[in-house]
């Protein structure tokens, strides 16, 4: 089953991530439903961006360590990961422990269209061209599978891809990850998301140990804790209003 790997890696008694039990309801229509995509900025043991494309009732997923680039000269590594449930497409929040523990931000969201006649065939050949229409990412892109290195483990074979922006009206030298770093759902940063639902387990110990990425996570936890203290010390007329996380309603079909 497409979501077996996804479910096997998670304990849904501990994580707020959707289990994938609910699927997108099929509707009879003369025109095809738009396919959704999202990019989730994930601060865990390492910072990376997860590109997810809706197909066949699930979200095809690639982890992009450096994030998407609008410069066609950049060929950013994209590692194919397990399919995710459709409901994951608007997820933003804190994974307190276990697989993927960290903070997930909905960094971009919109619709996508394949530029190939058969998505499955393109995945098999390792050359998937598509168009994005999101808040931050637009225009033509391609995912190209690269050759496996000698000695690649059987479980890792076929997972190495490159994400490349095609030259068009939406391409250019702008670093979009730096220019537009915040959530399209809550309009906040990692510390804002964490402050809204800081798990008790993170007060005494956060996921991971040592290293630059974990220093980044420690800094985010410290900023979130400071915001909680300031919120609790605010006047009563302000505190309740500040305590509510601002979240946009999903526009998913």
N, C-alpha and C positions, 0 to 999 in steps of 0.2 A: 504494500500500500504506500502511496506517496508520502504520507505523514508519519510512517512508522519510526524513522530515524529521529524526527523532530520530537515525538512523544517519548521515545526511549531515553533521550538525554535530559529530560526535565521531570521534576517532582512538582506536580501542579498543586500540591498541598502547601508548597512554599513559595512558588513563583506566581506573580500576577499575570503572566503571559497567557494568552488564550490557548485552550487545549485543542482547538480545531474540531470540536464535536459538531459545531454549527457550520454549515457550508452556505455559500451564496445560493439563494433560491433562484431557480430557473424561471424565467418569465417568457411567455410566448409573445414575440414581437417581430415585426417585419424587418426591423433594422437591428443589427447586432449591438449588444451592449458594449459600452466602452470598456476597455481593459485598463485597470488601474496599476499604477506603480508607486513605490515609495522609496525613499532613501532614509535609513535610520542611522543616526550618528550614535555610536555605541562606545562608551568609555568603560572598559572592563580591565582585564590584565593589560590590554593594549587599546589605544584609540583606533577605531576603524569606522568605515561607513558601509552599511549593508544595503546593497541595491536589490530591490525585489520587484519582479515583473509578474503580473497575474497571467496565469495560463492553466487551463484545465482544472479550474476550481481551487488551485493553490497558488502560492507565490514562489516562483523560481528565484533563487537567492544566490548572490555573490558577495563575499566580503572584500572590500576595497580598502586596503590599509591607508593609502594616501588620499583617498576620496576622489570624486570625479574631477576631471580637469577640462576646462573649456578650450584648451590649447591643443590643436590636432597633432602637434609634435610630441605630446606626452602620451606614453603608453603605460598606463597604470595597471599594476597587477590586480587581478580580480580572482579570488579563489571561490570556486563553486562550493556551496554548502548545501545542507539539507533543505528540501522544500519546506516552506512555512504555510500555516493556514491563512486563508483569506482574511480572517479577522485580525491578523497580526498587522495588517497594513495601516492601521491608525493607532497602533499601540505606542504609548509613551509612558515611561515610569521607571521604577526602581526594581531591579532583580536582586533581592537581598542576599541570597547565597546560592551555591550550586553552579550549574552550567551557565556561563555567560553573566555571572554576577557583576553588577555594575549599574550604570545609568543609561537609559535608552531615550534618545531625543528623536522626535519626528522632524527630520531636517528638511525634507522635501516630499511633495505629494502631488499627484496629478494623474493623467492618463497617458497611455503609450499605444503606439501602433507598430506592428511589424512591417518591415520593408521587404519581407520575403513571403512567398506564397504558402509556405508550410513551416511553422515554428518548430515542430518536432524534427523535421528533416534538417533544419538549420542547426539545431542543437546537436544532432548526430554528426554533422559535418564540421561543427565547431566554428561557424561563421554566422552570427545572428545580427542582422542589421535592423535598426528600429528608430522610431521617432518618439521623443519625449515632449510632453506639454505639461510642465509642472510650474510651481511658483519660481523656482530657481534654475532648473535645468530644462532646456528646450532644444529643439532641433534634432539633427540626425546623429546617431551614434552606432558603434559596432562593438560586439563582444567577440573576440577571436581566441579560440583555444590554442594553447601552445603545446609543443612536444614535451612529453615527460622526460625528466632527466634520468640517466642510467641509475638503476638502483631504487627508483621510486617504488614505495610500497604499493601493493595491489589496491589497498583501500584509498590511496591518494591519486591513483592514475586518472587522468582526464579532468582533474579539478582545476588545473592551472589555466587561466584565461587572461586576456588583456582587455581593458576598457579604453576605447579611443573615441574622441569626438571628431566627427567629420567636419570639414571646412564648410561653413555656411554662415548665414546671417547671425547666428547665435554663438559662433566660435570667437575666440580671441585670447589675449594674454592675461585677462583678469583672473586672479586666484579667487574663485567663487567660495571656497571653504573659509577663507579669511574675510572676504568682503561681506558674506552673509552667514554668520556662524550660528544664528539662533533658530529656535523651533518655529515651524510654521503652524503649530497647533496651539502652544501656550505662549509663544513669543518670548520664552525665557531661555536661559542658559542651563548648563548641567546643575549648577548649585540651586537654581530656582526650582527645578524639577525635584531635586533631592530634598530641599527644604519643605516641600509640600507633603512629603510622605517619608521622612527619614526613618528607616527601620531602626529599632532599638539595638539590634546586633551591630550596627555600624558605629554606635557611639563608643564601643570598647574595642572593636576590631573590624576593619574593612576587608573585603576580598583581596587576596594577593599579598605578596610581601616583596619589598625592595624594588629597585629599578626606577627608571625615569617615568614610565607610564603610571606606576603606582604612586609616585610622588604627585603626579597630576591629580590622581584620584584623592589622595590625602588633602590636597589643597581645596578640591571641590567640597569634600566633607567638612573641612574647617569653615569654608565660606557659608555652606548651608547651615551649619550649627550656629554661626554668628547671626544669620538672618532669623533663625528660630528664636534666639535669645532676644533680639531686638523686637521681634513681633510680640513676644510674651510680655515685654516690658512697656509696650506701647499703651497709650490711653485706651480705656475700654471702648470708646466710640470708634477707634481706629482698628484695634486688634482683630475683632471678628471679621471685619471686611478684608484685612490684609491676609488673614489666615486662609481664605478661600482661594484655591488655585484657579487661575483663569484658563479655561479650556474651551476651545471652539468646538461647536458641534460638528460631527463628521458629515461630510458631503458625499459620502460613498453611496453608490446606487444599489 
